[in-house]
Amino acid sequence: METFNTNIFPKGEKAPSDYFSGGTAWVHILKPNEDNLNCQIGNVIFEPGSRNNWHSHQGGQILIVTAGKGYYQEKGKPVQILNPRDIVSIPPDVIHWHGAAPDSCLTHIAINPNTQNGIVEWLEPVTDEEYNNV
C-alpha cells in the first residue's frame, strides 16, 4: 500500500459517514465560504478505498490532486484514474463521485466556486459494484 506525508495542511475533521463510505476521509477547510468571494476551498484526504457519495455542485468544482492515486467518475461515464498534478474541472450540476484507489490514499484540494448558487447536493452512496468497476 502506498503511503505518503500529507503534513502541508492539518488532517482536518473526519468526513461525515452519511456522505463518505469504504473507509475514512478527512476534510480540512482552507477557505470557508464566509465572504463575498463566493468560494470554498478544502483539503480532503481519503484512506484507501474511501470515496464520497454521488453528488453535484450547483456552482461547479475543481479538484487538484496533490498526492496518492484515486478515481473520479461522472454519472454514465467511465471512471478516470487520478494521479498527483491532475486537475479535474467539474461543470455545475454534473453528478459525480471521487475517492481513493483500493491500494492508495488520495489527497486533493477541492475548490467550490460560485457558492451563491449552492455548495453541494448529496445523493446515494457509490456501491461496491460501481467502485470496483474500474
Residue pairs with C-beta under 8 A, 6 or more apart in sequence:
1 48
1 103
1 104
2 68
2 69
2 103
2 104
2 105
3 105
4 67
4 68
4 105
4 107
6 45
6 66
6 67
6 105
6 107
8 43
8 66
9 28
9 30
9 43
10 28
11 26
11 28
11 45
12 26
12 27
12 28
12 29
12 42
12 43
12 44
12 45
13 26
13 27
13 28
14 24
14 25
14 26
15 24
15 25
15 26
15 27
15 44
15 52
18 122
19 52
19 53
19 55
19 122
20 50
20 51
20 52
20 53
20 99
21 50
21 51
21 53
21 125
21 126
22 49
22 50
22 51
22 99
22 126
22 128
22 131
23 46
23 47
23 48
23 49
23 50
23 100
24 47
24 50
25 44
25 45
25 46
25 47
25 50
25 52
25 99
26 44
26 45
27 42
27 43
27 44
28 42
28 43
28 44
29 40
29 41
29 42
30 41
30 42
30 43
30 109
31 37
31 39
31 40
31 41
32 40
33 39
33 40
33 112
33 115
33 119
38 59
38 113
38 114
38 115
38 116
39 111
39 112
39 113
39 114
39 115
40 111
40 112
40 115
40 119
41 109
41 110
41 111
41 112
42 109
42 110
42 112
43 66
43 107
43 108
43 109
43 110
44 107
44 108
44 109
44 110
45 105
45 106
45 107
46 68
46 70
46 99
46 100
46 105
46 106
46 107
47 100
47 105
48 100
48 101
48 102
48 103
48 104
48 105
49 99
49 100
49 101
49 102
49 131
50 99
50 100
51 71
51 97
51 98
51 99
51 100
51 126
51 131
52 97
52 98
52 99
52 126
53 97
53 122
53 123
53 124
53 125
53 126
54 75
54 95
54 96
54 97
54 123
54 124
54 125
54 126
55 95
55 96
55 97
55 120
55 121
55 122
55 123
56 92
56 93
56 94
56 95
56 96
56 120
56 121
56 123
57 90
57 92
57 93
57 94
57 112
57 118
57 119
57 120
57 121
58 92
58 93
58 114
58 117
58 118
58 119
58 120
58 121
59 92
59 112
59 113
59 114
59 115
59 116
59 117
59 118
59 119
60 89
60 90
60 91
60 92
60 94
60 112
60 113
60 114
61 90
61 110
61 111
61 112
61 113
62 87
62 88
62 89
62 90
62 110
62 111
62 113
63 72
63 82
63 86
63 87
63 88
63 90
63 98
63 108
63 109
63 110
63 111
64 86
64 87
64 108
64 109
64 111
65 82
65 83
65 84
65 85
65 86
65 87
65 88
65 106
65 107
65 108
66 84
66 107
66 108
66 109
67 84
67 105
67 106
67 107
68 84
68 100
68 101
68 104
68 105
68 106
68 107
69 81
69 82
69 83
69 100
69 101
69 103
69 104
69 106
70 81
70 82
70 98
70 99
70 100
70 101
70 104
70 106
70 108
71 79
71 80
71 81
71 82
71 97
71 98
71 99
71 100
71 101
71 131
71 134
72 79
72 80
72 82
72 88
72 96
72 97
72 98
73 79
73 80
73 96
73 97
73 98
73 130
74 90
74 94
74 95
74 96
75 94
75 95
75 96
79 133
79 134
80 88
81 101
81 134
82 88
82 98
82 106
82 108
88 98
90 96
92 114
92 117
95 123
97 126
98 106
98 108
99 106
99 126
99 131
100 106
112 119
112 120
